[in-house]
Amino acid sequence: MEIERKYLIKEIPFSLEAYPYKELEQGYISTSPVIRIRKADEQYILTVKSSGLLERQEFELPMNETDYKRLLGKVDGNLVTKRRYIIPLTDTEGTTGDKEKDAGLKIELDVFEGLYQGLIYAEVEFETKEDADNFAAPDWFTRDVSMDGAYHNSALSSMNEEQRLAFMARVFGH
């Protein structure tokens, strides 16, 4: 079970240079149920996710580059590209209220490229729904969008140009 909170980020208050990252490219063969293919640097993964917002079942299977490239032709909609930074929660003022649990949590900070350049999400994955409910986000986490399916990457992938422009205008307040 994947239990995570997703936040929209307007501005990152520190340099990302010290944090590791991966270059991600992903596409969706289906959005209901979610069937995603992803290239993470030189790793290839097929993921199946159940429906849901805060909590979802998730299954990941490794793939090879040949199969990934074959399945790219089956992708519906746009490819989503982003750089994902991994930031220990303890490097920020975020907390679940339990320092021991906080020590194991990481922020996955997604800085989008390509069609969604400028968009930034932060995701924090929790062991329990209670931890997710108790989470006090850092001040720079602009808005909790966990319960809004429009912010799922699968939704981004299926937007046409008009929808994408309207979404980006809504996010950036234009």
C-alpha positions as CSV (number, residue, x, y, z in Angstrom):
1,M,0.0,0.0,0.0
2,E,1.3,3.4,-1.0
3,I,0.3,6.2,1.4
4,E,1.6,9.6,0.4
5,R,0.8,13.3,0.5
6,K,1.5,15.5,-2.5
7,Y,2.2,19.2,-2.3
8,L,2.4,21.9,-4.9
9,I,5.6,24.0,-4.5
10,K,5.9,27.6,-5.6
11,E,9.5,28.2,-4.5
12,I,12.3,26.1,-3.1
13,P,14.1,28.0,-0.3
14,F,17.5,26.3,-0.6
15,S,19.9,25.0,-3.2
16,L,19.3,21.5,-4.5
17,E,22.9,21.0,-5.5
18,A,23.7,18.8,-2.4
19,Y,20.9,16.3,-3.0
20,P,20.9,13.2,-5.3
21,Y,18.5,13.1,-8.2
22,K,17.2,10.9,-11.0
23,E,16.1,12.0,-14.5
24,L,12.6,10.5,-15.0
25,E,10.6,10.0,-18.2
26,Q,7.2,8.3,-17.8
27,G,4.2,7.5,-19.9
28,Y,0.8,5.9,-19.3
29,I,-0.6,3.0,-21.2
30,S,-3.8,3.3,-19.1
31,T,-5.0,5.8,-16.6
32,S,-7.8,3.6,-15.1
33,P,-6.3,1.5,-13.7
34,V,-2.9,3.3,-13.9
35,I,-0.4,1.4,-15.9
36,R,2.8,3.4,-16.2
37,I,6.2,2.8,-17.8
38,R,9.1,4.8,-16.4
39,K,12.7,5.3,-17.2
40,A,14.7,6.4,-14.1
41,D,18.2,7.2,-15.3
42,E,19.1,3.8,-16.8
43,Q,16.4,1.7,-14.9
44,Y,13.1,0.8,-16.5
45,I,10.0,0.0,-14.5
46,L,6.4,-1.0,-15.2
47,T,4.0,0.1,-12.5
48,V,0.3,-0.8,-11.9
49,K,-1.6,1.4,-9.4
50,S,-5.1,1.0,-8.1
51,S,-7.5,4.0,-7.9
52,G,-7.4,6.3,-4.9
53,L,-6.0,9.6,-3.8
54,L,-4.1,9.4,-0.4
55,E,-3.8,5.5,-0.4
56,R,-3.3,3.2,-3.4
57,Q,-2.1,-0.3,-4.1
58,E,1.1,-0.2,-6.2
59,F,3.0,-2.9,-7.9
60,E,6.3,-2.4,-9.7
61,L,8.1,-4.7,-12.1
62,P,11.5,-4.2,-13.6
63,M,11.8,-4.0,-17.4
64,N,14.6,-3.8,-19.9
65,E,15.3,-1.0,-22.3
66,T,14.0,-2.9,-25.3
67,D,10.6,-3.6,-23.7
68,Y,10.4,0.0,-22.5
69,K,11.0,1.4,-26.0
70,R,8.4,-1.1,-27.4
71,L,5.8,0.0,-24.9
72,L,6.5,3.7,-25.6
73,G,4.4,3.3,-28.7
74,K,1.5,2.2,-26.6
75,V,1.6,5.3,-24.4
76,D,-1.6,7.4,-24.4
77,G,-1.1,11.2,-24.3
78,N,2.1,13.1,-23.2
79,L,5.3,11.8,-21.8
80,V,6.0,13.4,-18.4
81,T,9.6,14.3,-17.8
82,K,11.1,15.6,-14.5
83,R,14.1,15.6,-12.2
84,R,13.4,13.9,-8.9
85,Y,15.5,15.0,-5.9
86,I,15.6,13.0,-2.7
87,I,15.7,15.2,0.4
88,P,15.7,13.8,4.0
89,L,12.7,15.2,5.8
90,T,15.0,16.0,8.7
91,D,16.8,18.6,6.5
92,T,13.5,20.6,6.7
93,E,11.1,21.7,9.4
94,G,8.5,19.1,8.3
95,T,7.4,16.5,11.0
96,T,4.9,13.7,11.8
97,G,5.3,14.6,15.5
98,D,7.6,11.6,16.0
99,K,11.3,12.3,15.5
100,E,12.1,8.6,15.1
101,K,9.7,8.2,12.3
102,D,10.8,11.5,10.7
103,A,14.3,10.2,10.5
104,G,13.2,7.6,7.9
105,L,11.1,9.9,5.8
106,K,12.2,11.5,2.5
107,I,10.8,14.2,0.3
108,E,10.6,13.3,-3.3
109,L,10.9,16.7,-5.0
110,D,9.8,16.6,-8.6
111,V,11.0,19.5,-10.8
112,F,9.1,19.1,-14.1
113,E,10.7,19.6,-17.5
114,G,9.3,19.7,-21.0
115,L,5.5,20.5,-21.3
116,Y,5.2,21.1,-17.5
117,Q,8.4,23.1,-17.0
118,G,8.1,25.3,-13.9
119,L,5.8,22.8,-12.1
120,I,7.2,21.5,-8.8
121,Y,5.7,18.8,-6.6
122,A,6.9,17.4,-3.3
123,E,5.7,13.9,-2.2
124,V,6.2,12.3,1.2
125,E,5.4,8.6,1.6
126,F,4.2,7.3,5.0
127,E,4.0,3.9,6.7
128,T,0.5,4.6,8.1
129,K,-2.5,6.8,7.3
130,E,-2.2,8.1,10.9
131,D,1.3,9.4,10.1
132,A,0.1,11.0,6.9
133,D,-2.8,12.7,8.8
134,N,-0.4,13.9,11.5
135,F,2.1,15.3,9.1
136,A,3.0,19.0,9.5
137,A,4.5,20.1,6.2
138,P,7.4,22.6,5.9
139,D,6.3,26.2,5.3
140,W,7.6,26.1,1.7
141,F,5.1,23.3,0.8
142,T,2.6,25.7,-0.8
143,R,-0.6,23.6,-1.0
144,D,-1.6,20.1,-0.2
145,V,-3.0,18.6,-3.5
146,S,-3.2,15.0,-2.2
147,M,-6.9,14.7,-2.6
148,D,-7.1,16.4,-6.1
149,G,-6.7,13.9,-8.9
150,A,-5.9,16.7,-11.4
151,Y,-2.4,16.8,-9.9
152,H,-1.7,13.1,-10.6
153,N,1.0,12.6,-13.2
154,S,-1.5,10.3,-15.1
155,A,-3.8,13.3,-15.3
156,L,-1.0,15.5,-16.6
157,S,-0.2,12.9,-19.2
158,S,-3.7,12.9,-20.6
159,M,-4.2,16.7,-20.9
160,N,-4.5,18.2,-24.4
161,E,-2.9,21.5,-25.1
162,E,-5.9,23.6,-24.0
163,Q,-6.3,21.7,-20.8
164,R,-2.5,21.9,-20.1
165,L,-2.4,25.7,-20.6
166,A,-5.5,26.1,-18.3
167,F,-4.0,23.9,-15.7
168,M,-0.6,25.7,-15.7
169,A,-2.5,29.1,-15.6
170,R,-4.4,27.9,-12.5
171,V,-1.2,26.6,-10.8
172,F,0.7,29.8,-11.5
173,G,-2.3,32.1,-10.9
174,H,-2.3,33.7,-14.4
